[in-house]
Amino acid sequence: MTFEQQWIENDYNPFVIFDKNAKVLSLNSEAQFLLGVATTDELFSIATTYANVSFGFKTTFIELEFGRYSFFAITIGYENENEIGIKLYRTPSFKINKPKPSGELINIYALVDLCISSKSINSKIEFTKDFDPTIPEITIDSNSFIKVLSKAYECFEQNSKINTKIFYRVGEHIKYEDKKYSIFSIEISAEIIDKQKINTLEALTATASFYIEIKKSILINIPMITA
């Protein structure tokens, strides 16, 4: 692998080259992760739709979402009718202007279960869970976390069912003191979200060591600091 090829392979942004029949000819490691939530047909359709009318390269600013991946721009390039390439530029997920989180080493599953048990008292809401069991004990401010998670559940109190998913964010990291840490997310989701309570949640997390994403669901993103 040449030096140039190594740069492409290790790029934070997905890169794919297709043939004229939408078959993948090459892709980097980030694109492999992306194809876990997006289809080759979807990406090929975007590539052909936003390609330059003649041979060459064209960058377009466009918001795209595939599962937990968000993009703010794409570059499409082709020099003949047989190959076309697409590079997608990932939207930055996290601010890095906060200090490294401190707290005690805690089992995150126990904290989530504690919060769900508390919310279940005198409630008819069905709480379902989808947990990746591989998250280790992490350093976290448990009191702050419980407040944030409880407030997140309050945003979905109009629903009869609320799902909680814990998953590892493949390929995503955050840096504190020149050291990179992996990230995992706790996603709270239901059919209806109370937007009036979102502002309170955002204010609560403004000073916390958690990074939230609010779309149709609420994601609490947490660095995996194990010591």
URLIN-V239451 format. One record per backbone hydrogen bond with DSSP energy under -1.0 kcal/mol. NH is the residue of the N-H (numbers start at 1). CO is the residue of the C=O. E is the energy in kcal/mol with one decimal. If there is no record, write none. Layout:
# URLIN-V239451
nh=<NH | NH>
co=<CO | CO>
e=<E | E>
This chain:
# URLIN-V239451
nh=<6 | 7 | 8 | 9 | 10 | 11 | 16 | 17 | 18 | 19 | 22 | 25 | 26 | 28 | 32 | 33 | 34 | 35 | 36 | 37 | 38 | 43 | 44 | 45 | 46 | 47 | 48 | 49 | 50 | 56 | 58 | 60 | 64 | 66 | 69 | 71 | 72 | 74 | 75 | 76 | 77 | 78 | 84 | 85 | 86 | 87 | 88 | 89 | 91 | 104 | 106 | 111 | 112 | 113 | 114 | 115 | 116 | 117 | 118 | 119 | 120 | 123 | 126 | 128 | 130 | 132 | 138 | 139 | 140 | 142 | 145 | 146 | 147 | 148 | 149 | 150 | 151 | 152 | 153 | 154 | 156 | 157 | 159 | 162 | 163 | 164 | 165 | 166 | 167 | 169 | 170 | 172 | 174 | 176 | 179 | 181 | 184 | 185 | 186 | 187 | 188 | 189 | 194 | 195 | 197 | 201 | 202 | 203 | 204 | 205 | 211 | 213 | 215 | 218 | 219 | 220 | 221 | 222 | 224 | 225>
co=<2 | 3 | 4 | 5 | 6 | 8 | 86 | 26 | 84 | 23 | 19 | 17 | 17 | 15 | 28 | 29 | 30 | 31 | 33 | 34 | 34 | 39 | 40 | 41 | 42 | 43 | 44 | 45 | 46 | 78 | 76 | 74 | 71 | 69 | 66 | 64 | 89 | 60 | 87 | 58 | 85 | 56 | 18 | 77 | 16 | 75 | 14 | 73 | 70 | 140 | 138 | 107 | 108 | 109 | 110 | 111 | 112 | 113 | 114 | 115 | 116 | 120 | 160 | 162 | 164 | 166 | 106 | 225 | 104 | 140 | 141 | 142 | 143 | 144 | 145 | 146 | 147 | 148 | 149 | 150 | 153 | 154 | 156 | 126 | 189 | 128 | 187 | 130 | 185 | 183 | 168 | 169 | 181 | 179 | 176 | 174 | 222 | 167 | 220 | 165 | 218 | 163 | 155 | 193 | 194 | 197 | 198 | 199 | 200 | 201 | 221 | 219 | 217 | 188 | 213 | 186 | 211 | 184 | 182 | 223>
e=<-2.1 | -1.8 | -1.8 | -2.6 | -2.0 | -1.1 | -2.5 | -2.7 | -3.3 | -2.2 | -1.8 | -3.2 | -1.4 | -1.7 | -1.4 | -1.5 | -2.1 | -2.3 | -1.6 | -2.3 | -1.8 | -1.9 | -2.7 | -2.3 | -1.9 | -2.4 | -2.5 | -1.9 | -2.3 | -2.6 | -2.5 | -2.8 | -2.0 | -2.5 | -2.6 | -2.7 | -2.4 | -2.4 | -2.4 | -2.7 | -2.0 | -1.8 | -2.1 | -2.9 | -2.7 | -2.2 | -2.1 | -2.9 | -2.5 | -1.8 | -3.2 | -1.5 | -2.3 | -2.6 | -2.1 | -2.1 | -2.6 | -2.6 | -1.9 | -2.3 | -1.6 | -1.9 | -3.1 | -2.5 | -2.7 | -2.0 | -2.3 | -3.7 | -2.1 | -1.2 | -2.4 | -2.5 | -1.8 | -2.1 | -3.0 | -2.5 | -2.0 | -2.0 | -2.2 | -1.7 | -2.0 | -1.2 | -1.9 | -2.6 | -2.7 | -2.3 | -2.6 | -2.0 | -2.2 | -2.5 | -1.1 | -1.8 | -2.0 | -2.5 | -1.8 | -2.7 | -2.3 | -3.0 | -2.1 | -3.2 | -3.1 | -2.3 | -3.3 | -1.1 | -1.3 | -1.7 | -2.7 | -2.2 | -1.9 | -1.8 | -1.9 | -2.0 | -2.9 | -2.6 | -2.8 | -2.6 | -2.8 | -3.0 | -3.1 | -1.5>
